[in-house]
């Protein structure tokens, strides 16, 4: 083989190169139009969909955190309200207890006073009854003595 044949084998024909380049350009254009654009459109739509889902998830997370905070505030308010109710109930119970104790003391004092009054009345009645009995006994004794003295007087008169 001689050098010009080797060169001819190494160097392609310009027409073949141009045809190859044109075929490659047409192939890339067709690939771009038929494959790349639809695939890119699908990928963009998918990306948009995923982005909207992430945005929705973030919004739901924020809403959930907000609701959680509101629930915690509500729970705190309920605890405070429950403590206030318990405190009021304890105060009311203590007040009722003190009122009942005071009423009990007053009633017992009243009963003691009534009992003392009744005892005094009974004592006075007994003293009066005793006095009356003593008077009756004294009158009876005086009558008997007078009876006896009259009898004695009549005895003396009869002797004379």
VMD Tcl script that builds the backbone (N, CA, C; Angstrom):
set m [mol new atoms 480]
animate dup $m
set s [atomselect $m all]
$s set {name element resname resid chain x y z} {
  {N N UNK 1 A 0.788 -1.126 0.000}
  {CA C UNK 1 A 0.000 0.000 0.000}
  {C C UNK 1 A 0.869 1.242 0.000}
  {N N UNK 2 A 0.419 2.109 -0.732}
  {CA C UNK 2 A 1.209 3.325 -0.803}
  {C C UNK 2 A 0.551 4.397 0.063}
  {N N UNK 3 A 1.263 5.443 0.252}
  {CA C UNK 3 A 0.877 6.515 1.169}
  {C C UNK 3 A -0.408 7.191 0.719}
  {N N UNK 4 A -0.614 7.530 -0.538}
  {CA C UNK 4 A -1.865 8.177 -0.893}
  {C C UNK 4 A -3.064 7.278 -0.613}
  {N N UNK 5 A -2.931 5.966 -0.722}
  {CA C UNK 5 A -4.054 5.075 -0.417}
  {C C UNK 5 A -4.348 5.081 1.085}
  {N N UNK 6 A -3.304 5.123 1.853}
  {CA C UNK 6 A -3.470 5.142 3.312}
  {C C UNK 6 A -4.143 6.459 3.718}
  {N N UNK 7 A -3.688 7.563 3.101}
  {CA C UNK 7 A -4.274 8.870 3.394}
  {C C UNK 7 A -5.739 8.889 2.996}
  {N N UNK 8 A -5.990 8.271 1.868}
  {CA C UNK 8 A -7.374 8.252 1.398}
  {C C UNK 8 A -8.241 7.425 2.349}
  {N N UNK 9 A -7.706 6.410 2.912}
  {CA C UNK 9 A -8.449 5.596 3.860}
  {C C UNK 9 A -8.624 6.340 5.198}
  {N N UNK 10 A -7.636 7.094 5.584}
  {CA C UNK 10 A -7.700 7.819 6.846}
  {C C UNK 10 A -8.598 9.048 6.758}
  {N N UNK 11 A -8.598 9.721 5.659}
  {CA C UNK 11 A -9.381 10.937 5.471}
  {C C UNK 11 A -10.703 10.570 4.835}
  {N N UNK 12 A -11.800 10.884 5.496}
  {CA C UNK 12 A -13.086 10.540 4.918}
  {C C UNK 12 A -13.456 11.496 3.803}
  {N N UNK 13 A -14.396 11.110 3.089}
  {CA C UNK 13 A -14.903 11.918 1.987}
  {C C UNK 13 A -15.750 13.029 2.591}
  {N N UNK 14 A -15.633 14.239 2.076}
  {CA C UNK 14 A -16.331 15.418 2.585}
  {C C UNK 14 A -17.834 15.210 2.458}
  {N N UNK 15 A -18.273 14.653 1.429}
  {CA C UNK 15 A -19.693 14.415 1.224}
  {C C UNK 15 A -20.221 13.433 2.279}
  {N N UNK 16 A -19.453 12.429 2.606}
  {CA C UNK 16 A -19.850 11.457 3.616}
  {C C UNK 16 A -19.908 12.145 4.978}
  {N N UNK 17 A -18.936 12.974 5.263}
  {CA C UNK 17 A -18.896 13.687 6.541}
  {C C UNK 17 A -20.100 14.629 6.648}
  {N N UNK 18 A -20.386 15.358 5.576}
  {CA C UNK 18 A -21.506 16.295 5.564}
  {C C UNK 18 A -22.814 15.533 5.729}
  {N N UNK 19 A -22.947 14.385 5.071}
  {CA C UNK 19 A -24.155 13.578 5.169}
  {C C UNK 19 A -24.316 13.061 6.608}
  {N N UNK 20 A -23.220 12.603 7.166}
  {CA C UNK 20 A -23.241 12.098 8.543}
  {C C UNK 20 A -23.638 13.214 9.523}
  {N N UNK 21 A -23.074 14.406 9.328}
  {CA C UNK 21 A -23.391 15.536 10.195}
  {C C UNK 21 A -24.844 15.954 10.045}
  {N N UNK 22 A -25.316 15.980 8.815}
  {CA C UNK 22 A -26.705 16.339 8.560}
  {C C UNK 22 A -27.640 15.291 9.168}
  {N N UNK 23 A -27.334 14.013 9.038}
  {CA C UNK 23 A -28.156 12.946 9.603}
  {C C UNK 23 A -28.162 13.043 11.130}
  {N N UNK 24 A -27.019 13.347 11.697}
  {CA C UNK 24 A -26.922 13.490 13.155}
  {C C UNK 24 A -27.744 14.689 13.624}
  {N N UNK 25 A -27.682 15.800 12.875}
  {CA C UNK 25 A -28.448 16.999 13.223}
  {C C UNK 25 A -29.940 16.713 13.130}
  {N N UNK 26 A -30.356 16.015 12.084}
  {CA C UNK 26 A -31.773 15.660 11.933}
  {C C UNK 26 A -32.194 14.731 13.076}
  {N N UNK 27 A -31.342 13.758 13.413}
  {CA C UNK 27 A -31.641 12.819 14.492}
  {C C UNK 27 A -31.776 13.557 15.837}
  {N N UNK 28 A -30.864 14.467 16.131}
  {CA C UNK 28 A -30.940 15.249 17.369}
  {C C UNK 28 A -32.174 16.137 17.403}
  {N N UNK 29 A -32.517 16.725 16.239}
  {CA C UNK 29 A -33.700 17.582 16.171}
  {C C UNK 29 A -34.953 16.756 16.432}
  {N N UNK 30 A -35.037 15.589 15.765}
  {CA C UNK 30 A -36.185 14.715 15.988}
  {C C UNK 30 A -36.241 14.235 17.444}
  {N N UNK 31 A -35.107 13.881 17.991}
  {CA C UNK 31 A -35.048 13.430 19.387}
  {C C UNK 31 A -35.486 14.564 20.323}
  {N N UNK 32 A -35.041 15.788 20.011}
  {CA C UNK 32 A -35.404 16.940 20.821}
  {C C UNK 32 A -36.903 17.184 20.745}
  {N N UNK 33 A -37.448 17.145 19.541}
  {CA C UNK 33 A -38.864 17.439 19.359}
  {C C UNK 33 A -39.763 16.308 19.856}
  {N N UNK 34 A -39.391 15.070 19.568}
  {CA C UNK 34 A -40.264 13.945 19.879}
  {C C UNK 34 A -40.034 13.352 21.276}
  {N N UNK 35 A -38.834 13.438 21.793}
  {CA C UNK 35 A -38.558 12.785 23.076}
  {C C UNK 35 A -38.271 13.797 24.194}
  {N N UNK 36 A -37.368 14.706 23.951}
  {CA C UNK 36 A -36.929 15.601 25.016}
  {C C UNK 36 A -38.044 16.514 25.521}
  {N N UNK 37 A -38.767 17.166 24.615}
  {CA C UNK 37 A -39.823 18.092 25.030}
  {C C UNK 37 A -40.931 17.374 25.812}
  {N N UNK 38 A -41.486 16.252 25.320}
  {CA C UNK 38 A -42.527 15.572 26.102}
  {C C UNK 38 A -42.011 15.060 27.452}
  {N N UNK 39 A -40.803 14.521 27.442}
  {CA C UNK 39 A -40.236 14.008 28.692}
  {C C UNK 39 A -40.015 15.165 29.664}
  {N N UNK 40 A -39.501 16.280 29.142}
  {CA C UNK 40 A -39.271 17.459 29.984}
  {C C UNK 40 A -40.599 17.984 30.516}
  {N N UNK 41 A -41.626 18.011 29.667}
  {CA C UNK 41 A -42.946 18.454 30.093}
  {C C UNK 41 A -43.482 17.533 31.205}
  {N N UNK 42 A -43.329 16.234 31.038}
  {CA C UNK 42 A -43.779 15.271 32.052}
  {C C UNK 42 A -43.002 15.471 33.354}
  {N N UNK 43 A -41.686 15.640 33.231}
  {CA C UNK 43 A -40.852 15.847 34.416}
  {C C UNK 43 A -41.196 17.161 35.120}
  {N N UNK 44 A -41.455 18.215 34.321}
  {CA C UNK 44 A -41.849 19.499 34.912}
  {C C UNK 44 A -43.195 19.373 35.634}
  {N N UNK 45 A -44.143 18.671 34.995}
  {CA C UNK 45 A -45.454 18.476 35.622}
  {C C UNK 45 A -45.299 17.681 36.924}
  {N N UNK 46 A -44.485 16.656 36.883}
  {CA C UNK 46 A -44.249 15.837 38.079}
  {C C UNK 46 A -43.582 16.674 39.177}
  {N N UNK 47 A -42.630 17.474 38.776}
  {CA C UNK 47 A -41.938 18.343 39.725}
  {C C UNK 47 A -42.917 19.339 40.350}
  {N N UNK 48 A -43.776 19.914 39.510}
  {CA C UNK 48 A -44.795 20.850 40.004}
  {C C UNK 48 A -45.740 20.149 40.983}
  {N N UNK 49 A -46.164 18.938 40.634}
  {CA C UNK 49 A -47.063 18.160 41.477}
  {C C UNK 49 A -46.403 17.879 42.837}
  {N N UNK 50 A -45.157 17.436 42.791}
  {CA C UNK 50 A -44.447 17.136 44.035}
  {C C UNK 50 A -44.242 18.403 44.864}
  {N N UNK 51 A -43.950 19.507 44.177}
  {CA C UNK 51 A -43.765 20.776 44.886}
  {C C UNK 51 A -45.071 21.215 45.554}
  {N N UNK 52 A -46.196 21.033 44.842}
  {CA C UNK 52 A -47.487 21.406 45.438}
  {C C UNK 52 A -47.799 20.505 46.635}
  {N N UNK 53 A -47.449 19.242 46.549}
  {CA C UNK 53 A -47.659 18.334 47.686}
  {C C UNK 53 A -46.794 18.739 48.873}
  {N N UNK 54 A -45.562 19.140 48.606}
  {CA C UNK 54 A -44.691 19.602 49.688}
  {C C UNK 54 A -45.251 20.881 50.323}
  {N N UNK 55 A -45.750 21.775 49.471}
  {CA C UNK 55 A -46.346 23.015 49.976}
  {C C UNK 55 A -47.577 22.699 50.825}
  {N N UNK 56 A -48.417 21.798 50.316}
  {CA C UNK 56 A -49.604 21.389 51.081}
  {C C UNK 56 A -49.205 20.755 52.412}
  {N N UNK 57 A -48.172 19.924 52.375}
  {CA C UNK 57 A -47.704 19.269 53.599}
  {C C UNK 57 A -47.194 20.314 54.592}
  {N N UNK 58 A -46.459 21.320 54.099}
  {CA C UNK 58 A -45.984 22.389 54.981}
  {C C UNK 58 A -47.153 23.159 55.584}
  {N N UNK 59 A -48.158 23.455 54.749}
  {CA C UNK 59 A -49.338 24.170 55.248}
  {C C UNK 59 A -50.069 23.342 56.299}
  {N N UNK 60 A -50.215 22.034 56.023}
  {CA C UNK 60 A -50.869 21.155 56.993}
  {C C UNK 60 A -50.067 21.067 58.295}
  {N N UNK 61 A -48.746 21.042 58.157}
  {CA C UNK 61 A -47.893 20.992 59.340}
  {C C UNK 61 A -48.063 22.266 60.167}
  {N N UNK 62 A -48.066 23.426 59.499}
  {CA C UNK 62 A -48.252 24.700 60.200}
  {C C UNK 62 A -49.627 24.750 60.862}
  {N N UNK 63 A -50.636 24.298 60.127}
  {CA C UNK 63 A -51.995 24.293 60.672}
  {C C UNK 63 A -52.079 23.354 61.879}
  {N N UNK 64 A -51.416 22.195 61.752}
  {CA C UNK 64 A -51.399 21.234 62.852}
  {C C UNK 64 A -50.703 21.830 64.078}
  {N N UNK 65 A -49.585 22.519 63.863}
  {CA C UNK 65 A -48.876 23.149 64.975}
  {C C UNK 65 A -49.739 24.236 65.615}
  {N N UNK 66 A -50.438 25.002 64.771}
  {CA C UNK 66 A -51.307 26.054 65.281}
  {C C UNK 66 A -52.444 25.447 66.116}
  {N N UNK 67 A -53.055 24.369 65.590}
  {CA C UNK 67 A -54.129 23.698 66.330}
  {C C UNK 67 A -53.604 23.091 67.627}
  {N N UNK 68 A -52.389 22.566 67.576}
  {CA C UNK 68 A -51.768 22.000 68.768}
  {C C UNK 68 A -51.549 23.088 69.820}
  {N N UNK 69 A -51.086 24.258 69.382}
  {CA C UNK 69 A -50.898 25.378 70.308}
  {C C UNK 69 A -52.235 25.810 70.910}
  {N N UNK 70 A -53.269 25.889 70.048}
  {CA C UNK 70 A -54.590 26.265 70.548}
  {C C UNK 70 A -55.093 25.233 71.554}
  {N N UNK 71 A -54.874 23.951 71.237}
  {CA C UNK 71 A -55.310 22.890 72.154}
  {C C UNK 71 A -54.568 23.002 73.486}
  {N N UNK 72 A -53.262 23.274 73.430}
  {CA C UNK 72 A -52.490 23.434 74.664}
  {C C UNK 72 A -52.983 24.638 75.463}
  {N N UNK 73 A -53.292 25.737 74.768}
  {CA C UNK 73 A -53.840 26.915 75.448}
  {C C UNK 73 A -55.185 26.568 76.093}
  {N N UNK 74 A -56.018 25.842 75.351}
  {CA C UNK 74 A -57.327 25.443 75.873}
  {C C UNK 74 A -57.159 24.558 77.107}
  {N N UNK 75 A -56.201 23.636 77.040}
  {CA C UNK 75 A -55.936 22.745 78.172}
  {C C UNK 75 A -55.465 23.556 79.374}
  {N N UNK 76 A -54.572 24.516 79.142}
  {CA C UNK 76 A -54.090 25.365 80.232}
  {C C UNK 76 A -55.235 26.164 80.849}
  {N N UNK 77 A -56.084 26.725 79.972}
  {CA C UNK 77 A -57.236 27.478 80.485}
  {C C UNK 77 A -58.145 26.562 81.293}
  {N N UNK 78 A -58.356 25.344 80.787}
  {CA C UNK 78 A -59.213 24.384 81.500}
  {C C UNK 78 A -58.598 24.020 82.853}
  {N N UNK 79 A -57.262 23.849 82.899}
  {CA C UNK 79 A -56.600 23.546 84.167}
  {C C UNK 79 A -56.783 24.695 85.158}
  {N N UNK 80 A -56.580 25.918 84.660}
  {CA C UNK 80 A -56.726 27.090 85.527}
  {C C UNK 80 A -58.161 27.188 86.028}
  {N N UNK 81 A -59.102 26.966 85.114}
  {CA C UNK 81 A -60.519 27.030 85.480}
  {C C UNK 81 A -60.857 25.938 86.503}
  {N N UNK 82 A -60.312 24.746 86.289}
  {CA C UNK 82 A -60.564 23.640 87.224}
  {C C UNK 82 A -59.978 23.967 88.600}
  {N N UNK 83 A -58.758 24.521 88.618}
  {CA C UNK 83 A -58.152 24.893 89.893}
  {C C UNK 83 A -58.981 25.972 90.593}
  {N N UNK 84 A -59.473 26.925 89.821}
  {CA C UNK 84 A -60.308 27.987 90.386}
  {C C UNK 84 A -61.601 27.397 90.952}
  {N N UNK 85 A -62.196 26.464 90.206}
  {CA C UNK 85 A -63.427 25.816 90.670}
  {C C UNK 85 A -63.160 25.032 91.955}
  {N N UNK 86 A -62.049 24.330 91.996}
  {CA C UNK 86 A -61.687 23.559 93.195}
  {C C UNK 86 A -61.466 24.505 94.373}
  {N N UNK 87 A -60.762 25.606 94.127}
  {CA C UNK 87 A -60.501 26.571 95.191}
  {C C UNK 87 A -61.818 27.141 95.730}
  {N N UNK 88 A -62.716 27.512 94.797}
  {CA C UNK 88 A -64.012 28.055 95.216}
  {C C UNK 88 A -64.806 27.014 96.013}
  {N N UNK 89 A -64.776 25.758 95.543}
  {CA C UNK 89 A -65.503 24.690 96.244}
  {C C UNK 89 A -64.928 24.483 97.645}
  {N N UNK 90 A -63.596 24.544 97.765}
  {CA C UNK 90 A -62.982 24.392 99.080}
  {C C UNK 90 A -63.376 25.549 99.997}
  {N N UNK 91 A -63.352 26.768 99.445}
  {CA C UNK 91 A -63.755 27.927 100.242}
  {C C UNK 91 A -65.218 27.798 100.680}
  {N N UNK 92 A -66.074 27.385 99.752}
  {CA C UNK 92 A -67.497 27.215 100.066}
  {C C UNK 92 A -67.679 26.130 101.126}
  {N N UNK 93 A -66.927 25.033 100.990}
  {CA C UNK 93 A -66.999 23.962 101.985}
  {C C UNK 93 A -66.549 24.443 103.359}
  {N N UNK 94 A -65.468 25.205 103.381}
  {CA C UNK 94 A -64.977 25.747 104.648}
  {C C UNK 94 A -65.999 26.711 105.251}
  {N N UNK 95 A -66.592 27.548 104.392}
  {CA C UNK 95 A -67.604 28.487 104.868}
  {C C UNK 95 A -68.804 27.729 105.444}
  {N N UNK 96 A -69.267 26.694 104.713}
  {CA C UNK 96 A -70.396 25.893 105.206}
  {C C UNK 96 A -70.050 25.205 106.522}
  {N N UNK 97 A -68.833 24.686 106.608}
  {CA C UNK 97 A -68.388 24.023 107.834}
  {C C UNK 97 A -68.423 25.009 109.001}
  {N N UNK 98 A -67.861 26.204 108.760}
  {CA C UNK 98 A -67.853 27.214 109.824}
  {C C UNK 98 A -69.275 27.628 110.206}
  {N N UNK 99 A -70.143 27.783 109.197}
  {CA C UNK 99 A -71.545 28.128 109.480}
  {C C UNK 99 A -72.218 27.044 110.314}
  {N N UNK 100 A -71.994 25.780 109.915}
  {CA C UNK 100 A -72.603 24.671 110.656}
  {C C UNK 100 A -72.067 24.603 112.083}
  {N N UNK 101 A -70.762 24.825 112.239}
  {CA C UNK 101 A -70.195 24.823 113.586}
  {C C UNK 101 A -70.793 25.955 114.421}
  {N N UNK 102 A -70.906 27.121 113.821}
  {CA C UNK 102 A -71.481 28.269 114.526}
  {C C UNK 102 A -72.936 27.998 114.903}
  {N N UNK 103 A -73.701 27.449 113.952}
  {CA C UNK 103 A -75.098 27.102 114.244}
  {C C UNK 103 A -75.174 26.080 115.368}
  {N N UNK 104 A -74.283 25.088 115.309}
  {CA C UNK 104 A -74.256 24.060 116.356}
  {C C UNK 104 A -73.944 24.664 117.716}
  {N N UNK 105 A -72.971 25.576 117.741}
  {CA C UNK 105 A -72.634 26.235 119.005}
  {C C UNK 105 A -73.827 27.041 119.518}
  {N N UNK 106 A -74.464 27.774 118.609}
  {CA C UNK 106 A -75.613 28.581 119.013}
  {C C UNK 106 A -76.747 27.697 119.536}
  {N N UNK 107 A -77.022 26.599 118.819}
  {CA C UNK 107 A -78.097 25.699 119.254}
  {C C UNK 107 A -77.758 25.064 120.599}
  {N N UNK 108 A -76.496 24.640 120.751}
  {CA C UNK 108 A -76.126 24.023 122.027}
  {C C UNK 108 A -76.203 25.056 123.148}
  {N N UNK 109 A -75.780 26.288 122.880}
  {CA C UNK 109 A -75.880 27.353 123.880}
  {C C UNK 109 A -77.344 27.608 124.236}
  {N N UNK 110 A -78.185 27.633 123.192}
  {CA C UNK 110 A -79.619 27.846 123.409}
  {C C UNK 110 A -80.202 26.708 124.242}
  {N N UNK 111 A -79.801 25.460 123.912}
  {CA C UNK 111 A -80.297 24.314 124.682}
  {C C UNK 111 A -79.837 24.388 126.134}
  {N N UNK 112 A -78.583 24.796 126.345}
  {CA C UNK 112 A -78.070 24.916 127.713}
  {C C UNK 112 A -78.861 25.984 128.470}
  {N N UNK 113 A -79.091 27.122 127.798}
  {CA C UNK 113 A -79.843 28.202 128.440}
  {C C UNK 113 A -81.269 27.755 128.765}
  {N N UNK 114 A -81.909 27.058 127.820}
  {CA C UNK 114 A -83.264 26.557 128.062}
  {C C UNK 114 A -83.273 25.569 129.222}
  {N N UNK 115 A -82.256 24.690 129.233}
  {CA C UNK 115 A -82.178 23.704 130.314}
  {C C UNK 115 A -81.987 24.407 131.655}
  {N N UNK 116 A -81.111 25.415 131.688}
  {CA C UNK 116 A -80.900 26.150 132.933}
  {C C UNK 116 A -82.187 26.861 133.359}
  {N N UNK 117 A -82.896 27.435 132.408}
  {CA C UNK 117 A -84.157 28.112 132.709}
  {C C UNK 117 A -85.166 27.114 133.274}
  {N N UNK 118 A -85.252 25.941 132.595}
  {CA C UNK 118 A -86.181 24.904 133.074}
  {C C UNK 118 A -85.790 24.422 134.467}
  {N N UNK 119 A -84.490 24.273 134.697}
  {CA C UNK 119 A -84.028 23.830 136.020}
  {C C UNK 119 A -84.405 24.873 137.072}
  {N N UNK 120 A -84.183 26.141 136.720}
  {CA C UNK 120 A -84.535 27.218 137.652}
  {C C UNK 120 A -86.032 27.211 137.936}
  {N N UNK 121 A -86.842 27.050 136.871}
  {CA C UNK 121 A -88.294 26.999 137.064}
  {C C UNK 121 A -88.687 25.835 137.969}
  {N N UNK 122 A -88.126 24.658 137.707}
  {CA C UNK 122 A -88.451 23.480 138.508}
  {C C UNK 122 A -87.993 23.666 139.957}
  {N N UNK 123 A -86.804 24.267 140.123}
  {CA C UNK 123 A -86.284 24.506 141.472}
  {C C UNK 123 A -87.225 25.449 142.229}
  {N N UNK 124 A -87.621 26.536 141.539}
  {CA C UNK 124 A -88.534 27.489 142.175}
  {C C UNK 124 A -89.868 26.827 142.512}
  {N N UNK 125 A -90.370 25.996 141.601}
  {CA C UNK 125 A -91.640 25.307 141.844}
  {C C UNK 125 A -91.496 24.352 143.019}
  {N N UNK 126 A -90.364 23.648 143.059}
  {CA C UNK 126 A -90.142 22.710 144.165}
  {C C UNK 126 A -90.029 23.473 145.489}
  {N N UNK 127 A -89.316 24.607 145.448}
  {CA C UNK 127 A -89.197 25.407 146.668}
  {C C UNK 127 A -90.575 25.907 147.113}
  {N N UNK 128 A -91.362 26.360 146.135}
  {CA C UNK 128 A -92.715 26.832 146.429}
  {C C UNK 128 A -93.559 25.692 146.995}
  {N N UNK 129 A -93.436 24.507 146.339}
  {CA C UNK 129 A -94.181 23.338 146.828}
  {C C UNK 129 A -93.730 22.978 148.244}
  {N N UNK 130 A -92.414 23.028 148.467}
  {CA C UNK 130 A -91.895 22.712 149.798}
  {C C UNK 130 A -92.398 23.742 150.816}
  {N N UNK 131 A -92.359 24.985 150.417}
  {CA C UNK 131 A -92.839 26.050 151.300}
  {C C UNK 131 A -94.315 25.818 151.631}
  {N N UNK 132 A -95.081 25.503 150.603}
  {CA C UNK 132 A -96.513 25.248 150.802}
  {C C UNK 132 A -96.699 24.047 151.711}
  {N N UNK 133 A -95.886 23.026 151.507}
  {CA C UNK 133 A -95.981 21.814 152.324}
  {C C UNK 133 A -95.626 22.132 153.774}
  {N N UNK 134 A -94.568 22.937 153.938}
  {CA C UNK 134 A -94.162 23.312 155.296}
  {C C UNK 134 A -95.286 24.114 155.974}
  {N N UNK 135 A -95.865 25.045 155.197}
  {CA C UNK 135 A -96.971 25.846 155.729}
  {C C UNK 135 A -98.129 24.930 156.117}
  {N N UNK 136 A -98.447 23.989 155.237}
  {CA C UNK 136 A -99.541 23.053 155.527}
  {C C UNK 136 A -99.237 22.227 156.781}
  {N N UNK 137 A -97.993 21.764 156.870}
  {CA C UNK 137 A -97.611 20.961 158.038}
  {C C UNK 137 A -97.700 21.830 159.294}
  {N N UNK 138 A -97.211 23.070 159.172}
  {CA C UNK 138 A -97.245 23.972 160.339}
  {C C UNK 138 A -98.686 24.253 160.749}
  {N N UNK 139 A -99.560 24.485 159.777}
  {CA C UNK 139 A -100.967 24.751 160.080}
  {C C UNK 139 A -101.590 23.528 160.740}
  {N N UNK 140 A -101.304 22.367 160.176}
  {CA C UNK 140 A -101.852 21.139 160.733}
  {C C UNK 140 A -101.345 20.948 162.160}
  {N N UNK 141 A -100.046 21.188 162.346}
  {CA C UNK 141 A -99.470 21.029 163.689}
  {C C UNK 141 A -100.097 22.042 164.641}
  {N N UNK 142 A -100.273 23.272 164.154}
  {CA C UNK 142 A -100.870 24.311 165.004}
  {C C UNK 142 A -102.303 23.933 165.341}
  {N N UNK 143 A -103.046 23.395 164.386}
  {CA C UNK 143 A -104.426 22.980 164.635}
  {C C UNK 143 A -104.456 21.890 165.696}
  {N N UNK 144 A -103.533 20.942 165.578}
  {CA C UNK 144 A -103.498 19.842 166.542}
  {C C UNK 144 A -103.154 20.377 167.927}
  {N N UNK 145 A -102.184 21.287 167.926}
  {CA C UNK 145 A -101.789 21.839 169.221}
  {C C UNK 145 A -102.944 22.644 169.821}
  {N N UNK 146 A -103.609 23.396 168.970}
  {CA C UNK 146 A -104.749 24.163 169.462}
  {C C UNK 146 A -105.851 23.208 169.920}
  {N N UNK 147 A -106.024 22.176 169.182}
  {CA C UNK 147 A -107.013 21.167 169.554}
  {C C UNK 147 A -106.669 20.619 170.940}
  {N N UNK 148 A -105.428 20.293 171.104}
  {CA C UNK 148 A -105.004 19.727 172.375}
  {C C UNK 148 A -105.118 20.785 173.476}
  {N N UNK 149 A -104.803 22.015 173.184}
  {CA C UNK 149 A -104.883 23.068 174.192}
  {C C UNK 149 A -106.342 23.320 174.537}
  {N N UNK 150 A -107.171 23.266 173.558}
  {CA C UNK 150 A -108.582 23.444 173.849}
  {C C UNK 150 A -109.066 22.293 174.728}
  {N N UNK 151 A -108.598 21.142 174.394}
  {CA C UNK 151 A -108.996 20.003 175.210}
  {C C UNK 151 A -108.425 20.148 176.639}
  {N N UNK 152 A -107.231 20.599 176.712}
  {CA C UNK 152 A -106.603 20.792 178.023}
  {C C UNK 152 A -107.347 21.888 178.781}
  {N N UNK 153 A -107.737 22.907 178.137}
  {CA C UNK 153 A -108.457 24.013 178.753}
  {C C UNK 153 A -109.811 23.509 179.237}
  {N N UNK 154 A -110.420 22.749 178.414}
  {CA C UNK 154 A -111.712 22.234 178.826}
  {C C UNK 154 A -111.557 21.283 180.016}
  {N N UNK 155 A -110.469 20.584 180.064}
  {CA C UNK 155 A -110.206 19.720 181.210}
  {C C UNK 155 A -110.030 20.556 182.489}
  {N N UNK 156 A -109.324 21.638 182.341}
  {CA C UNK 156 A -109.049 22.496 183.501}
  {C C UNK 156 A -110.376 23.129 183.941}
  {N N UNK 157 A -111.142 23.559 182.975}
  {CA C UNK 157 A -112.425 24.181 183.312}
  {C C UNK 157 A -113.346 23.155 184.000}
  {N N UNK 158 A -113.302 22.001 183.562}
  {CA C UNK 158 A -114.178 21.020 184.164}
  {C C UNK 158 A -113.724 20.676 185.585}
  {N N UNK 159 A -112.509 20.754 185.841}
  {CA C UNK 159 A -112.005 20.470 187.182}
  {C C UNK 159 A -112.434 21.614 188.112}
  {N N UNK 160 A -112.453 22.717 187.705}
  {CA C UNK 160 A -112.802 23.827 188.578}
  {C C UNK 160 A -114.259 23.821 188.730}
}
mol reanalyze $m
mol bondsrecalc $m
mol representation Tube
mol addrep $m
